[in-house]
Amino acid sequence: MKPKRKLKVIEVKLGREKAVGIADYENFNILVDPRQKPYEYFNTMIHELIHHMSPSWDESRVNWWANRISRFLWSHNYRQVKQ
């Protein structure tokens, strides 16, 4: 059985890429621009996670699901707690 890899979130400024998040499939990472407001950051993490979970989905389908999941979790007070 192949060992399970842990998906990592890495904060990096993505201005040159003109993106707020990137699903880095090769290195099993999610790159997130930390300069976003809390809700946008939250949504970006969910969006990129969906890309990893369903790489064949097109961008509009990923957007639809990420927005729906983000709104639901945010409305139930899920937030990032920085330590």
C-alpha angles and dihedrals in degrees: 000000000000114000114251116248120219115233110232130205113218122189112220134153106253101186095125091051090052089227138110094210141015131196103222100199095175095059096028093241139132112218114206128183105232093206092083127106114258098262093045090048090050092049092047092053091051091045093053092044089056089052088056093046096045109022093168094061118105121239096258092055092047090048092050094051095041092052093047094048092044094051092048096049094041091051087055090054100255108160139162114260112205115210 
